[in-house]
Amino acid sequence: MQTISQALTVVGPGVGAVIAYLAVAALLVSVSPLIAAVVLLGIPTIVMLVGPLLTRLQGTETE
């Protein structure tokens, strides 16, 4: 039973994030496809670029 609860704790927020991303994508496309493309492609790109920098910063703070 504990394994099931741990799995749901890990998977739940991920599923919620995907659903929210798709809902925002649908709303943005209905408003402006160009803005939707910029936001939906730009945000993950920024996260991929800044993520490693934040990891290094967090490592420096713990020292």
PyMOL Python script that loads the backbone (N, CA, C, O; Angstrom):
from pymol import cmd

cmd.read_pdbstr("""\
ATOM      1  N   MET A   1       0.818  -1.193   0.000  1.00  0.00           N
ATOM      2  CA  MET A   1       0.000   0.000   0.000  1.00  0.00           C
ATOM      3  C   MET A   1       0.866   1.264   0.000  1.00  0.00           C
ATOM      4  O   MET A   1       0.526   2.266  -0.628  1.00  0.00           O
ATOM      5  N   GLN A   2       1.979   1.193   0.709  1.00  0.00           N
ATOM      6  CA  GLN A   2       2.865   2.352   0.774  1.00  0.00           C
ATOM      7  C   GLN A   2       3.488   2.644  -0.592  1.00  0.00           C
ATOM      8  O   GLN A   2       3.704   3.802  -0.949  1.00  0.00           O
ATOM      9  N   THR A   3       3.772   1.594  -1.345  1.00  0.00           N
ATOM     10  CA  THR A   3       4.354   1.785  -2.675  1.00  0.00           C
ATOM     11  C   THR A   3       3.381   2.506  -3.594  1.00  0.00           C
ATOM     12  O   THR A   3       3.786   3.361  -4.382  1.00  0.00           O
ATOM     13  N   ILE A   4       2.108   2.168  -3.499  1.00  0.00           N
ATOM     14  CA  ILE A   4       1.093   2.822  -4.327  1.00  0.00           C
ATOM     15  C   ILE A   4       0.993   4.300  -3.970  1.00  0.00           C
ATOM     16  O   ILE A   4       0.917   5.152  -4.856  1.00  0.00           O
ATOM     17  N   SER A   5       0.993   4.604  -2.683  1.00  0.00           N
ATOM     18  CA  SER A   5       0.883   6.011  -2.277  1.00  0.00           C
ATOM     19  C   SER A   5       2.122   6.807  -2.702  1.00  0.00           C
ATOM     20  O   SER A   5       2.006   7.973  -3.080  1.00  0.00           O
ATOM     21  N   GLN A   6       3.290   6.194  -2.643  1.00  0.00           N
ATOM     22  CA  GLN A   6       4.505   6.880  -3.090  1.00  0.00           C
ATOM     23  C   GLN A   6       4.456   7.126  -4.594  1.00  0.00           C
ATOM     24  O   GLN A   6       4.850   8.192  -5.067  1.00  0.00           O
ATOM     25  N   ALA A   7       3.973   6.143  -5.339  1.00  0.00           N
ATOM     26  CA  ALA A   7       3.875   6.303  -6.793  1.00  0.00           C
ATOM     27  C   ALA A   7       2.908   7.427  -7.150  1.00  0.00           C
ATOM     28  O   ALA A   7       3.194   8.226  -8.041  1.00  0.00           O
ATOM     29  N   LEU A   8       1.771   7.499  -6.468  1.00  0.00           N
ATOM     30  CA  LEU A   8       0.805   8.560  -6.745  1.00  0.00           C
ATOM     31  C   LEU A   8       1.344   9.926  -6.342  1.00  0.00           C
ATOM     32  O   LEU A   8       1.042  10.930  -6.987  1.00  0.00           O
ATOM     33  N   THR A   9       2.135   9.966  -5.287  1.00  0.00           N
ATOM     34  CA  THR A   9       2.738  11.230  -4.860  1.00  0.00           C
ATOM     35  C   THR A   9       3.718  11.745  -5.907  1.00  0.00           C
ATOM     36  O   THR A   9       3.827  12.953  -6.113  1.00  0.00           O
ATOM     37  N   VAL A  10       4.423  10.846  -6.560  1.00  0.00           N
ATOM     38  CA  VAL A  10       5.401  11.246  -7.579  1.00  0.00           C
ATOM     39  C   VAL A  10       4.713  11.569  -8.899  1.00  0.00           C
ATOM     40  O   VAL A  10       5.051  12.561  -9.544  1.00  0.00           O
ATOM     41  N   VAL A  11       3.757  10.749  -9.306  1.00  0.00           N
ATOM     42  CA  VAL A  11       3.128  10.879 -10.627  1.00  0.00           C
ATOM     43  C   VAL A  11       2.066  11.978 -10.653  1.00  0.00           C
ATOM     44  O   VAL A  11       1.893  12.635 -11.680  1.00  0.00           O
ATOM     45  N   GLY A  12       1.362  12.190  -9.562  1.00  0.00           N
ATOM     46  CA  GLY A  12       0.243  13.133  -9.520  1.00  0.00           C
ATOM     47  C   GLY A  12       0.580  14.531  -9.997  1.00  0.00           C
ATOM     48  O   GLY A  12      -0.091  15.044 -10.893  1.00  0.00           O
ATOM     49  N   PRO A  13       1.603  15.171  -9.426  1.00  0.00           N
ATOM     50  CA  PRO A  13       1.939  16.530  -9.889  1.00  0.00           C
ATOM     51  C   PRO A  13       2.358  16.585 -11.356  1.00  0.00           C
ATOM     52  O   PRO A  13       2.093  17.575 -12.038  1.00  0.00           O
ATOM     53  N   GLY A  14       3.000  15.546 -11.840  1.00  0.00           N
ATOM     54  CA  GLY A  14       3.396  15.512 -13.253  1.00  0.00           C
ATOM     55  C   GLY A  14       2.197  15.472 -14.176  1.00  0.00           C
ATOM     56  O   GLY A  14       2.162  16.160 -15.196  1.00  0.00           O
ATOM     57  N   VAL A  15       1.218  14.666 -13.815  1.00  0.00           N
ATOM     58  CA  VAL A  15      -0.002  14.577 -14.618  1.00  0.00           C
ATOM     59  C   VAL A  15      -0.745  15.914 -14.588  1.00  0.00           C
ATOM     60  O   VAL A  15      -1.246  16.373 -15.614  1.00  0.00           O
ATOM     61  N   GLY A  16      -0.812  16.527 -13.425  1.00  0.00           N
ATOM     62  CA  GLY A  16      -1.461  17.833 -13.310  1.00  0.00           C
ATOM     63  C   GLY A  16      -0.760  18.890 -14.141  1.00  0.00           C
ATOM     64  O   GLY A  16      -1.407  19.736 -14.759  1.00  0.00           O
ATOM     65  N   ALA A  17       0.572  18.842 -14.156  1.00  0.00           N
ATOM     66  CA  ALA A  17       1.334  19.808 -14.944  1.00  0.00           C
ATOM     67  C   ALA A  17       1.074  19.625 -16.435  1.00  0.00           C
ATOM     68  O   ALA A  17       0.933  20.610 -17.160  1.00  0.00           O
ATOM     69  N   VAL A  18       1.009  18.395 -16.899  1.00  0.00           N
ATOM     70  CA  VAL A  18       0.743  18.136 -18.320  1.00  0.00           C
ATOM     71  C   VAL A  18      -0.655  18.613 -18.700  1.00  0.00           C
ATOM     72  O   VAL A  18      -0.841  19.211 -19.760  1.00  0.00           O
ATOM     73  N   ILE A  19      -1.632  18.354 -17.845  1.00  0.00           N
ATOM     74  CA  ILE A  19      -3.007  18.797 -18.131  1.00  0.00           C
ATOM     75  C   ILE A  19      -3.078  20.321 -18.167  1.00  0.00           C
ATOM     76  O   ILE A  19      -3.730  20.892 -19.041  1.00  0.00           O
ATOM     77  N   ALA A  20      -2.411  20.978 -17.225  1.00  0.00           N
ATOM     78  CA  ALA A  20      -2.408  22.445 -17.211  1.00  0.00           C
ATOM     79  C   ALA A  20      -1.720  22.997 -18.460  1.00  0.00           C
ATOM     80  O   ALA A  20      -2.195  23.967 -19.051  1.00  0.00           O
ATOM     81  N   TYR A  21      -0.609  22.388 -18.861  1.00  0.00           N
ATOM     82  CA  TYR A  21       0.119  22.823 -20.055  1.00  0.00           C
ATOM     83  C   TYR A  21      -0.765  22.716 -21.291  1.00  0.00           C
ATOM     84  O   TYR A  21      -0.791  23.622 -22.124  1.00  0.00           O
ATOM     85  N   LEU A  22      -1.489  21.603 -21.407  1.00  0.00           N
ATOM     86  CA  LEU A  22      -2.370  21.418 -22.561  1.00  0.00           C
ATOM     87  C   LEU A  22      -3.543  22.398 -22.540  1.00  0.00           C
ATOM     88  O   LEU A  22      -3.963  22.888 -23.588  1.00  0.00           O
ATOM     89  N   ALA A  23      -4.067  22.682 -21.359  1.00  0.00           N
ATOM     90  CA  ALA A  23      -5.171  23.638 -21.265  1.00  0.00           C
ATOM     91  C   ALA A  23      -4.714  25.038 -21.667  1.00  0.00           C
ATOM     92  O   ALA A  23      -5.410  25.736 -22.404  1.00  0.00           O
ATOM     93  N   VAL A  24      -3.549  25.442 -21.184  1.00  0.00           N
ATOM     94  CA  VAL A  24      -3.007  26.761 -21.552  1.00  0.00           C
ATOM     95  C   VAL A  24      -2.698  26.794 -23.043  1.00  0.00           C
ATOM     96  O   VAL A  24      -2.933  27.807 -23.702  1.00  0.00           O
ATOM     97  N   ALA A  25      -2.177  25.704 -23.577  1.00  0.00           N
ATOM     98  CA  ALA A  25      -1.884  25.640 -25.009  1.00  0.00           C
ATOM     99  C   ALA A  25      -3.154  25.842 -25.828  1.00  0.00           C
ATOM    100  O   ALA A  25      -3.149  26.586 -26.808  1.00  0.00           O
ATOM    101  N   ALA A  26      -4.234  25.189 -25.434  1.00  0.00           N
ATOM    102  CA  ALA A  26      -5.499  25.326 -26.166  1.00  0.00           C
ATOM    103  C   ALA A  26      -6.010  26.765 -26.109  1.00  0.00           C
ATOM    104  O   ALA A  26      -6.470  27.307 -27.114  1.00  0.00           O
ATOM    105  N   LEU A  27      -5.928  27.376 -24.931  1.00  0.00           N
ATOM    106  CA  LEU A  27      -6.381  28.768 -24.814  1.00  0.00           C
ATOM    107  C   LEU A  27      -5.517  29.710 -25.647  1.00  0.00           C
ATOM    108  O   LEU A  27      -6.041  30.597 -26.322  1.00  0.00           O
ATOM    109  N   LEU A  28      -4.207  29.525 -25.605  1.00  0.00           N
ATOM    110  CA  LEU A  28      -3.324  30.403 -26.373  1.00  0.00           C
ATOM    111  C   LEU A  28      -3.546  30.257 -27.877  1.00  0.00           C
ATOM    112  O   LEU A  28      -3.560  31.251 -28.603  1.00  0.00           O
ATOM    113  N   VAL A  29      -3.718  29.030 -28.339  1.00  0.00           N
ATOM    114  CA  VAL A  29      -3.948  28.823 -29.780  1.00  0.00           C
ATOM    115  C   VAL A  29      -5.253  29.485 -30.206  1.00  0.00           C
ATOM    116  O   VAL A  29      -5.350  30.008 -31.317  1.00  0.00           O
ATOM    117  N   SER A  30      -6.254  29.465 -29.332  1.00  0.00           N
ATOM    118  CA  SER A  30      -7.520  30.095 -29.697  1.00  0.00           C
ATOM    119  C   SER A  30      -7.395  31.617 -29.749  1.00  0.00           C
ATOM    120  O   SER A  30      -8.134  32.271 -30.484  1.00  0.00           O
ATOM    121  N   VAL A  31      -6.456  32.193 -28.967  1.00  0.00           N
ATOM    122  CA  VAL A  31      -6.258  33.643 -28.973  1.00  0.00           C
ATOM    123  C   VAL A  31      -5.347  34.046 -30.127  1.00  0.00           C
ATOM    124  O   VAL A  31      -5.704  34.897 -30.942  1.00  0.00           O
ATOM    125  N   SER A  32      -4.169  33.430 -30.191  1.00  0.00           N
ATOM    126  CA  SER A  32      -3.216  33.765 -31.242  1.00  0.00           C
ATOM    127  C   SER A  32      -2.230  32.614 -31.434  1.00  0.00           C
ATOM    128  O   SER A  32      -1.461  32.300 -30.525  1.00  0.00           O
ATOM    129  N   PRO A  33      -2.248  31.989 -32.599  1.00  0.00           N
ATOM    130  CA  PRO A  33      -1.324  30.880 -32.840  1.00  0.00           C
ATOM    131  C   PRO A  33       0.154  31.292 -32.755  1.00  0.00           C
ATOM    132  O   PRO A  33       0.993  30.501 -32.322  1.00  0.00           O
ATOM    133  N   LEU A  34       0.469  32.514 -33.164  1.00  0.00           N
ATOM    134  CA  LEU A  34       1.865  32.966 -33.109  1.00  0.00           C
ATOM    135  C   LEU A  34       2.336  33.105 -31.661  1.00  0.00           C
ATOM    136  O   LEU A  34       3.418  32.635 -31.310  1.00  0.00           O
ATOM    137  N   ILE A  35       1.536  33.741 -30.835  1.00  0.00           N
ATOM    138  CA  ILE A  35       1.889  33.873 -29.419  1.00  0.00           C
ATOM    139  C   ILE A  35       1.967  32.495 -28.774  1.00  0.00           C
ATOM    140  O   ILE A  35       2.853  32.245 -27.956  1.00  0.00           O
ATOM    141  N   ALA A  36       1.050  31.600 -29.132  1.00  0.00           N
ATOM    142  CA  ALA A  36       1.066  30.237 -28.589  1.00  0.00           C
ATOM    143  C   ALA A  36       2.371  29.538 -28.932  1.00  0.00           C
ATOM    144  O   ALA A  36       2.972  28.887 -28.077  1.00  0.00           O
ATOM    145  N   ALA A  37       2.815  29.669 -30.183  1.00  0.00           N
ATOM    146  CA  ALA A  37       4.062  29.019 -30.588  1.00  0.00           C
ATOM    147  C   ALA A  37       5.257  29.579 -29.825  1.00  0.00           C
ATOM    148  O   ALA A  37       6.122  28.824 -29.381  1.00  0.00           O
ATOM    149  N   VAL A  38       5.306  30.894 -29.673  1.00  0.00           N
ATOM    150  CA  VAL A  38       6.420  31.524 -28.962  1.00  0.00           C
ATOM    151  C   VAL A  38       6.448  31.078 -27.507  1.00  0.00           C
ATOM    152  O   VAL A  38       7.505  30.717 -26.990  1.00  0.00           O
ATOM    153  N   VAL A  39       5.306  31.100 -26.846  1.00  0.00           N
ATOM    154  CA  VAL A  39       5.250  30.748 -25.421  1.00  0.00           C
ATOM    155  C   VAL A  39       5.481  29.254 -25.224  1.00  0.00           C
ATOM    156  O   VAL A  39       6.279  28.858 -24.374  1.00  0.00           O
ATOM    157  N   LEU A  40       4.792  28.424 -26.000  1.00  0.00           N
ATOM    158  CA  LEU A  40       4.865  26.981 -25.790  1.00  0.00           C
ATOM    159  C   LEU A  40       6.206  26.386 -26.189  1.00  0.00           C
ATOM    160  O   LEU A  40       6.584  25.331 -25.681  1.00  0.00           O
ATOM    161  N   LEU A  41       6.921  27.030 -27.073  1.00  0.00           N
ATOM    162  CA  LEU A  41       8.269  26.562 -27.422  1.00  0.00           C
ATOM    163  C   LEU A  41       9.345  27.300 -26.633  1.00  0.00           C
ATOM    164  O   LEU A  41      10.408  26.745 -26.355  1.00  0.00           O
ATOM    165  N   GLY A  42       9.068  28.552 -26.275  1.00  0.00           N
ATOM    166  CA  GLY A  42      10.074  29.357 -25.586  1.00  0.00           C
ATOM    167  C   GLY A  42      10.256  29.002 -24.126  1.00  0.00           C
ATOM    168  O   GLY A  42      11.387  28.965 -23.642  1.00  0.00           O
ATOM    169  N   ILE A  43       9.183  28.741 -23.416  1.00  0.00           N
ATOM    170  CA  ILE A  43       9.282  28.440 -21.984  1.00  0.00           C
ATOM    171  C   ILE A  43      10.082  27.158 -21.731  1.00  0.00           C
ATOM    172  O   ILE A  43      10.991  27.185 -20.902  1.00  0.00           O
ATOM    173  N   PRO A  44       9.792  26.046 -22.399  1.00  0.00           N
ATOM    174  CA  PRO A  44      10.621  24.852 -22.169  1.00  0.00           C
ATOM    175  C   PRO A  44      12.090  25.070 -22.549  1.00  0.00           C
ATOM    176  O   PRO A  44      12.987  24.516 -21.914  1.00  0.00           O
ATOM    177  N   THR A  45      12.330  25.875 -23.579  1.00  0.00           N
ATOM    178  CA  THR A  45      13.711  26.165 -23.972  1.00  0.00           C
ATOM    179  C   THR A  45      14.432  26.937 -22.877  1.00  0.00           C
ATOM    180  O   THR A  45      15.580  26.635 -22.551  1.00  0.00           O
ATOM    181  N   ILE A  46      13.767  27.922 -22.314  1.00  0.00           N
ATOM    182  CA  ILE A  46      14.375  28.698 -21.223  1.00  0.00           C
ATOM    183  C   ILE A  46      14.643  27.801 -20.018  1.00  0.00           C
ATOM    184  O   ILE A  46      15.692  27.907 -19.383  1.00  0.00           O
ATOM    185  N   VAL A  47      13.696  26.918 -19.704  1.00  0.00           N
ATOM    186  CA  VAL A  47      13.881  26.006 -18.572  1.00  0.00           C
ATOM    187  C   VAL A  47      15.076  25.093 -18.806  1.00  0.00           C
ATOM    188  O   VAL A  47      15.845  24.830 -17.881  1.00  0.00           O
ATOM    189  N   MET A  48      15.238  24.612 -20.021  1.00  0.00           N
ATOM    190  CA  MET A  48      16.374  23.731 -20.339  1.00  0.00           C
ATOM    191  C   MET A  48      17.705  24.483 -20.236  1.00  0.00           C
ATOM    192  O   MET A  48      18.719  23.902 -19.849  1.00  0.00           O
ATOM    193  N   LEU A  49      17.699  25.753 -20.577  1.00  0.00           N
ATOM    194  CA  LEU A  49      18.931  26.534 -20.512  1.00  0.00           C
ATOM    195  C   LEU A  49      19.268  26.989 -19.095  1.00  0.00           C
ATOM    196  O   LEU A  49      20.439  27.007 -18.715  1.00  0.00           O
ATOM    197  N   VAL A  50      18.265  27.352 -18.317  1.00  0.00           N
ATOM    198  CA  VAL A  50      18.495  27.897 -16.977  1.00  0.00           C
ATOM    199  C   VAL A  50      18.600  26.791 -15.924  1.00  0.00           C
ATOM    200  O   VAL A  50      19.237  26.992 -14.890  1.00  0.00           O
ATOM    201  N   GLY A  51      17.993  25.637 -16.165  1.00  0.00           N
ATOM    202  CA  GLY A  51      18.004  24.540 -15.203  1.00  0.00           C
ATOM    203  C   GLY A  51      19.386  24.157 -14.699  1.00  0.00           C
ATOM    204  O   GLY A  51      19.587  24.084 -13.486  1.00  0.00           O
ATOM    205  N   PRO A  52      20.352  23.908 -15.589  1.00  0.00           N
ATOM    206  CA  PRO A  52      21.698  23.558 -15.119  1.00  0.00           C
ATOM    207  C   PRO A  52      22.352  24.674 -14.294  1.00  0.00           C
ATOM    208  O   PRO A  52      23.105  24.396 -13.361  1.00  0.00           O
ATOM    209  N   LEU A  53      22.066  25.925 -14.634  1.00  0.00           N
ATOM    210  CA  LEU A  53      22.627  27.036 -13.861  1.00  0.00           C
ATOM    211  C   LEU A  53      22.055  27.060 -12.447  1.00  0.00           C
ATOM    212  O   LEU A  53      22.776  27.333 -11.488  1.00  0.00           O
ATOM    213  N   LEU A  54      20.770  26.777 -12.320  1.00  0.00           N
ATOM    214  CA  LEU A  54      20.152  26.748 -10.997  1.00  0.00           C
ATOM    215  C   LEU A  54      20.690  25.590 -10.165  1.00  0.00           C
ATOM    216  O   LEU A  54      20.850  25.718  -8.951  1.00  0.00           O
ATOM    217  N   THR A  55      20.970  24.464 -10.811  1.00  0.00           N
ATOM    218  CA  THR A  55      21.538  23.324 -10.098  1.00  0.00           C
ATOM    219  C   THR A  55      22.908  23.676  -9.548  1.00  0.00           C
ATOM    220  O   THR A  55      23.227  23.342  -8.407  1.00  0.00           O
ATOM    221  N   ARG A  56      23.714  24.344 -10.349  1.00  0.00           N
ATOM    222  CA  ARG A  56      25.041  24.756  -9.882  1.00  0.00           C
ATOM    223  C   ARG A  56      24.931  25.769  -8.755  1.00  0.00           C
ATOM    224  O   ARG A  56      25.703  25.718  -7.798  1.00  0.00           O
ATOM    225  N   LEU A  57      23.977  26.692  -8.857  1.00  0.00           N
ATOM    226  CA  LEU A  57      23.779  27.703  -7.807  1.00  0.00           C
ATOM    227  C   LEU A  57      23.340  27.037  -6.507  1.00  0.00           C
ATOM    228  O   LEU A  57      23.820  27.398  -5.432  1.00  0.00           O
ATOM    229  N   GLN A  58      22.449  26.086  -6.595  1.00  0.00           N
ATOM    230  CA  GLN A  58      21.986  25.386  -5.408  1.00  0.00           C
ATOM    231  C   GLN A  58      23.136  24.603  -4.765  1.00  0.00           C
ATOM    232  O   GLN A  58      23.242  24.552  -3.540  1.00  0.00           O
ATOM    233  N   GLY A  59      23.992  23.995  -5.588  1.00  0.00           N
ATOM    234  CA  GLY A  59      25.143  23.292  -5.058  1.00  0.00           C
ATOM    235  C   GLY A  59      26.106  24.222  -4.331  1.00  0.00           C
ATOM    236  O   GLY A  59      26.691  23.846  -3.315  1.00  0.00           O
ATOM    237  N   THR A  60      26.271  25.431  -4.849  1.00  0.00           N
ATOM    238  CA  THR A  60      27.147  26.431  -4.227  1.00  0.00           C
ATOM    239  C   THR A  60      26.569  26.902  -2.896  1.00  0.00           C
ATOM    240  O   THR A  60      27.321  27.152  -1.955  1.00  0.00           O
ATOM    241  N   GLU A  61      25.252  27.026  -2.804  1.00  0.00           N
ATOM    242  CA  GLU A  61      24.618  27.493  -1.568  1.00  0.00           C
ATOM    243  C   GLU A  61      24.757  26.490  -0.440  1.00  0.00           C
ATOM    244  O   GLU A  61      24.819  26.879   0.727  1.00  0.00           O
ATOM    245  N   THR A  62      24.807  25.187  -0.768  1.00  0.00           N
ATOM    246  CA  THR A  62      24.872  24.172   0.280  1.00  0.00           C
ATOM    247  C   THR A  62      26.280  23.984   0.841  1.00  0.00           C
ATOM    248  O   THR A  62      26.449  23.337   1.874  1.00  0.00           O
ATOM    249  N   GLU A  63      27.275  24.532   0.185  1.00  0.00           N
ATOM    250  CA  GLU A  63      28.652  24.373   0.660  1.00  0.00           C
ATOM    251  C   GLU A  63      28.957  25.228   1.843  1.00  0.00           C
ATOM    252  O   GLU A  63      30.078  25.201   2.352  1.00  0.00           O
TER     253      GLU A  63
END
""", "prot")
cmd.dss("prot")
cmd.show_as("cartoon", "prot")
cmd.util.cbc("prot")
cmd.orient("prot")
